[in-house]
Amino acid sequence: MTINVLIVDDHKLIIEGYKTIFSNNRLGAEIVVSEATTATQAVEILKASASEKAFDIVILDYTLPVCETYHIQNGFDLVHYVRTYQPLAKLMILTSHSEALILYRVIMESRAEAIMIKSDFSSMELLDAFENVYQGGTCYTKTVAALKQQLNADYKVLDGINRQMIAMLAQGFKTRYIMDQLGLSKSAIDKRKALIREYFAIEKGNDETIVQIARERGYI
């Protein structure tokens, strides 16, 4: 049995480490690895493989150098290309980020079979996840699993637009800039802020209070 894997990580040593871990699999499988250390390489490999089921599993690191050619800011932006060119491949996303706003988007929009925070797992747990995903299962490390439990309630309030708005407030951007970037009226922005304040149980406070609470709760 052969398992074909695409690993995308900008650190060659990390890729070599993954290859060693997966070579010790208990499925009796030969692991054939294609490697990409840049988003450009990853897209080109995926495009070239579009006419066949080239990969059983695609492993993406969230943190990658920006790729202007394909408008890729991070590994999450590669999910589109994986789903387009290798729709049958299982997807594993590995990340050092534990911020809720980042993880929310990855969890809700990637449909990845595995989402793993690097500080949460050992080499053996990574191998367990790899084997489980190949066999049709899913794997979420403890930080991701805990966050998933909050999603049903949180995501209604912290949808994509509200998450972007909180991130912009944290960067110090004013309402006019946020209106222009999100294509919303001042009234719509104010209503969204009111909803966020209600969710955060802020009776009195301004934008700085929203940012403060968001930081305390790990959303930014």
Secondary structure, DSSP 8 states (H G I E B T S, - for coil): -EEEEEEE-S-HHHHHHHHHHHHT-SS--EEEEEEESSHHHHHHHHHHTTTS---SEEEEES----BTTTTB-SGGGGHHHHHHH-TTSEEEEEES---HHHHHHHHHHH--SEEEEGGG--HHHHHHHHHHHHTT--EE-HHHHHHHHHHHHHHHHS-HHHHHHHHHHHTT--HHHHHHHHT--HHHHHHHHHHHHHHTT-SS--HHHHHHHHHHTT--
